[in-house]
Amino acid sequence: MKDLPKLRKGVLTLKEAYGQAMAVTAPLGSVVSTSTAAVAYAGNGVVFATLLGLAGSILWVATLSSYARRVASAGGYYTYSSFATRNKFVAFMESLIEVLAYSVLNAVNALAAYLLVQVLAQLTGVNLPGWLPWALVALTLVYPTLASFIEIKSLMGKIVAVSASLEVALLIVLFAYSVIMKGFQPQLFQVPKSVPLSNLGDAMILTIVSISGAGATTYLGEETKRPFKTLFAGMWLALGLGGLSILLGTYAMVSLWQGSLSDFVSSPQPLLQEALGLSFALGLIVTILSINSLLASNIGTTVSAARILFNLSRENAAIKAFSRVSKSGQPVIATLTVGLLSTAFLLIALGYAGGVQKAFDEISVVVSVFWLAGRIVDAFGVPIMLWRVGQINVYEPIIAISSGILNGVGLFLSFTSPDFFQVTFTLAAIVFGTAWYLLKARYGQVGKLVVDEENNLMTIEEYLQKLKSKASGQT
């Protein structure tokens, strides 16, 4: 292992792990993007749907915790698949799914920024130059790519963690304001009588995808001190603060609405509209922090996807260039590749759809399909993983299988009526992934590299032997 390229060993703490988890959770960005999309399905039942989404996210993070407390790596989820199934093809396809999901999500967030500014202009009556929204789209792709070259401790601890905490604070303040002005309305947390269950299910899945982004901290395993404990704590801290603030912010969005339900459902940005109704300054603050949230989310996804490509390269499952690191320890070519992929997916979606809103809708479905597919694999791998390490119990498999079933339902709901673009994109990814595996990855050690609690790089076999030796010593 001495000759293999390495990331910076054990330099991160809980603060940075929290920052990475909160980046992909993107609390304010989730409310103005995902929760707003969920309104179209659930109406004012979106608060209850978000509550269900939070419960589903707890199941998913608990499932990830079964892995995170026992194994760590720069490969994250796909290493978990390898650790459980010992199947190269399954592990590799999950690695590809995650890279694609994160790269496509970058494109989704770039289009979300465009739509947000467009709505702001409409609500305020301001005529923006035609180039300005597109410049923002470019910023949403270029800035996270360049920022991901910053030394990871400074990036996550001083930039992302601080901005994400500001989002949480704003959402909690809006919730408090809504309670002061309208009183607490517990009925918003109850099952809505007029909303079909299928619509609630669709809205719930949208919120699950956002809230459970906290699991993205797992890709920092090699760089985090005491990764088994620190990443576990970072995930749950981000889930608690991020998930709760998304729920409270969604409540505030519904509670503060002054118009009819039909107007609420048809509003492109109800939270922004409410903020502007209170004051232009507040509307501007919400807009700026929302865009910042989308930028932070793209930083977190770029960091995650780059580490997947970096780790695959070390395992001889991808080209060697992906394992090249800068002086600050960041994967150089892998990071640039993620930025280029994100841009390519955005251009492909725009080329097919012919408009920003339709392109946003199309690739949002693709993100959901890829993300949920990977989660199902990991969820059903938990019982196998526990058996392999000799720690089988009752409650962890039950939690994991419940999460897998829930994500399976979400996958079905997300892909019930796929159109040409969604089917073609998914099939192209499968064909490309299979070709990559047959030509390159099957000759490598996909998902074999892990680190122990002291961040020492080793193979899974060496790690399991170490666990057995440790268990023998204790007995």
N, C-alpha and C positions, 0 to 999 in steps of 0.2 A: 504493500500500500504506500510505501515511501515515495514511489515515482509518480503516483497519480496526482493530478491537479486537485487542489483543495480550496475550500472557502475558508474564511477567517474562523478560527476555532474558538468556540465558547466566549464570544465577545458581547453577546446580547443578554439582556435581563428581562424581567417581567414587563418593564415599560415598553421595550421594543416589540416583544411578543404581542402585547396588548395593541400596540400601534398597527401592526400588520393585520391582526384580526379585525380591528375596527375599520381599517382602510377598505377591506372588501365588504364588510357589513354596510358601511356608508349610510349611517342613520338618516340624515336629512335627505340625501340623494334618493334613498329608498322611499321616503314619504312622498317626495315630489314626483317620483318616477313610478316605482312599483305600486305603491298604495293608490296613487291616482289612477293607474291602469286597472287596479282591482275594483275601484269604485264603479267602473263600467259594468262589472259583473254583479256586485253585491249591493250597490247603492249605499244607503246608510248602515247596511249590515257589514260594511267593511271593517268596522271595529271588531266585531265578533270573529270575522274571518281572520283578522290579524292576530287575535288571541289564539285561534286554532293554529295559525302559522307559527306562533311563538312556542306553543306546545310541541308541534312537530319538529321545530328546530332544536328544542331541548332533547328530544329523542335522538336526533342526528348527532348533536355534539356529544351526547352520552355514548353513542356508538363509536364515534371517533376517539373518545377518551379511552375506550378499551384498547385501542392500538397505541395511542399517544403515551400511555403510562407504561408501555412495554417495549416500544421500538421507536427510533427516531432516524431521520435521514433528510437529505436535501430533495429527495424524490416525493415525499409526502404520500398522497393517497395511493399512487401506483406501487410504491414500496410496500404499503400495507397489503395490497392485493397479492403481491409476490410472497410476502411473509405468510399469508394465509393459504393461498392456493398452490404455491410453488409451480405455477403455470406461466411460462414466459409470454405466451400469446395473450392471455387474459391481462397480465400486468402491463404489457406493452400497449394494448389497445386502450387501457384506462389512461396510460400516460398521454396518449394521443388525444383522447377525449378531453382531458383536463387542459392541455395546451390549446386546443381548439376552443373550448368553452371560455377560457380566460381571454383569448385573443378576440373572439367574437363579442364578448362582453365589453371589451374596450371600444369596439365599434358602436355597440348599443349606447354606451355612455356618451360617446361623441355626438351621436344623433340626438340623444336626450338633451344635451347642452344646447344644440341648435334650436330644438323645439321650445326649450325653456325661454331662451332669449326672444324668440319669435312671439311667444305668448305675452311676455313682458311688454314688448312693443305694442301689441294689439290692445292690451289692457290700459296702457298709459297714453295711447295715441301718438307715440313717438315714431317717426319715420327713420328707420335705421338704414345706413348704407347697405346695399346688397351684398358687399363683400364681408361685412362684419360677422354675421353668423357663421360663414364658412371659415373665417379666420379663427373663430372659437373652436370649430370642429378640428381644425389643424392643431390648435393649441392642446386640445384634449387628447390628441394622439402623440404629438411631439414632446410635450413637456413631461409626461410620465415616463417616456422612454429615456429622455436625458436625465431626469431626476433619479432614475434607477441605477445610474452610474455613481451616484453619491455613496460614500461610505455608509453601509447599512445601519450602523448604530445611530449616526446623525440623522439619516433619512427617516427612520421609524420613530426614534425617540424625541427628536427636536422639531420635526415637521409634521409627520402624519399623526402621531399621538395627540399633539396639541390641537391640531385642526379638528380632529374627530371629537375630542372632548368639548370643543366649542359648539359643534353640532348638537351633541347631547344636551348641553346647557340650554341652547335655544329651544329645542323641542320641549324640554321640561318647563321652561318659562311660558311657552305658548299654552301648554296644558294647564299650568297654574292660572294663567290669565282667563282661560275658558271657564274654569271652575268658579273663579271670582265673579265673572260677568254673567254666566248662565246657570251657575250652580252645578253640582255633580249630578250626572245623569246615568245611573247604573243600568238603565234599560239598553243603553248602547252596547253593553257587554253581553247582552242576552241574545238568544237565538232569534233572529228576525223572522217574523211569521210570513212576510210577503215575498221572501227571496227563495227561489228553488234551491234545493240541496246541491244540484250540479253547479249552479252559479257560485254558491259558497265554496264548493270544492276548487273551482278555478281560481277564485280570489285567494284562497288559502295557499295554494301552490305558489302563486306569485310571491306572497310574503315569505314563505319558507325559503325560497331561493335567495331572497335578500338577507333575511335575518341570520341564516345559518352559514353565511360567508365567513363567520368567525373561525371556521375550521382551516382557513388559509394560512394560519400561523404555523401549521405543521411543516411547511416547507423550510422553516428556519431551524430545523433540528440540529444541523451540523454547526450552526453559528451561535446557538443559545446555551448558556451555562445551565447545567443540570436540566437537560431538555425534557426528561420524563415528567418532572414536576412543573417546570416553568411554562412549557407549552400548554399543558393541561390547565394551569391557572389562567394563562392568557386567554385561552378559548372561552372559559367560563366567565371571566371578567368582562370580555367584549360582548358575550351573549347576554349577560345580565344588564349591562349599561346600554348596549346598542339595541337589543331586542326590546327592553322596557321603554326606551325613548321612542322607538318606532311606534310601539303600541300607544303611548301617551300622545305622540304627535299626531297619529291618525285619529285618535279621539278628539283632539283639539280641532282638527280639520273638519270633522263632522259637526261637532258641537257649535263651532263659531259660524257655521253657514247660515246666512240670513234668508236665502231664497227658497224656492220649492225644490222638491226631491229631483224632479226632472232637470231643473237647471243645474243642480249639484252633479248629477250623472253626466250631463253634457259639457260641464266646464272642463277645459283642457288642463287647468292648474288651479283647483279650488283653494289650496293653501296659499299660493301666491296671490290669488285674487282677494282672499281675506286679509292678508298682510297689507296689500296695497289699499284696501278699504280702511284700515286703521291709520296708516300713514305711508307716504311715499318712501320715507327713510327706512321703515321696517320692511317694505316690499323689496327695496334695494338690498338690504342686509340678507334677507332670505334668498334672493337671487344669487348674490355673491357667494354666500356660504354653500348654497346648493351646487353651484358650479365647482367650488373648491372640493365639495364632497365627491363629485364625479371624477375630478382630477386625482384625488387621493385613492379612490377605488381603482382607477387605472394604474396607479403606482403599485398597489398591492397585487393586482392581477399580473402585471408585468414582472414583478419580482418573483411571483410564484411560478409562472410559466417558464421564465428564464432558468430557474433552478431545476425544473424538470428536464429541460433540454441539456443543461450542464451535466446533470447526473446520468442521463442516458448516454452522453458522450463518454464519460468516464467508464461506463459499463460496456463500452464498445458496441453500443446499440444505435449510435448516431454519429455523425461526422465529428472528427476530432476538433474542428474549429469551435464547436459549441462549448468545449471545456476550457477555452482560453479565458483567463481572468485578468482584470486590471490590477494596478498597484494597490487599490483600495479593496481588492478581493471580490469584485463584482464580475459576473459572467458577461463578457463584452459582446461577442458575436451572437450569443443566445438572446441577450436583451434586444439587440438591434433586429434580430429575426422576429421576435414577438411584435415589435413596433411595425415592421413591414407587413407581417401577417394581418395585424389589426387593420392597417390601412387598406390592404388588398380586400379583406372581407367587407369593409365599408363600401369600397368602390363597386364590388360585385353586387352587393345588395341595392345600391343606388342605381346601378346599370339595369338591373332586372326590374326594380319597382318603378323607376322613373320619378320618384318623389321621396321626400324625407320621411314623412309619416308612414307610408307603406313600407319603406325600407326598414324603419324602426320596428314595425309590427312583425315583419318577416323574420328578421334575425333574432328578435326577442324569443320567438318560439324555438329557434335552433339552439339558443343558449340553454333554455329550459330542458330540452331533450338531452343534450350532451351532459349537462350537469347532473340531472336525475339518473341517467344511465350509470354513470360512474358511482354514484352513491349506493345504488342497488347492489352492485358487485361487492363493495366494501362491507355493506350491512350483512349480507349473507355469508361473508367470509369470517365474521367474528367467531362463531362457534368452532370453526376449523382452526383458527388461530389459537384460541384458548386451549384446544385439545393438543396442539403441537407443542405449546410451552408448558403443558401439564398443569394448567390452572383453570380447568373447566368448572363452571358453576351454573347456577340456574338463571339468575337475574340478568346478567349481561347478554346472553343469547336472546332472551325474551325481548329486551329493549332493542337490540340490533335488528331482529327479525321484524318487530313492529315497525321500526323505521324503514326497513326495506320494503315492506308491504305498502306503507304510506307513500313512499317515493315511487313505487310501482304504479299506484293509483294516479299519482301526479304525472307520471310519464304518459299514461293512457290518456288523461285529460288534456295534456299538452299537445298530443299528436293524434287526436281523434279524427280530425278532418284535414290532413296535411295537403298543402297545395304543391304545385310543380317545383317551386323554388326550394321548399323545405325538404321534400323527398330527394330532389337532385343533390342538394348540399350534403344531406346525410349519407346517401349512397356513395357520393364522391369521396367523402371522408373514410368510409369503410374500405373502398377499393384502394385508396391511397395508403391507408394504414396497413392493409394486408400486403400490399406490394413492398412497403418499407420493411415490414417484418420479414418477409421471405428473402429479400435481397440483402438485408443488413442485420436487423435486430436479433433474429434467431441465432446468429453466431456469437452474440454477446451474452452478458450476464444481466439481463433485464431485472431490475428490482433487487439485486443481490447486495448492494452496498448500503450499510447502515452504520450508525454510530452508537456507542454505549453512553452511559451517563456521564462519562468524562470526555465525551466528544472524540473518542478514538475511532478512526475509520476502519471498518472490517467487513467481512462478508457475513451473510446471515448464518451460514454454517459455523463460522468462528464465534459469532455472537451467541448462538444456541449452546455451543460447547461451553462457553464462559458461564452461561446461566446454569447449566448442569453442574459445573464444577463448584459454583457458588452455593447451589442447593445442597450438594454433597458435603461441602465444608460446614454448612450450618447444621446438618443433621449429624 
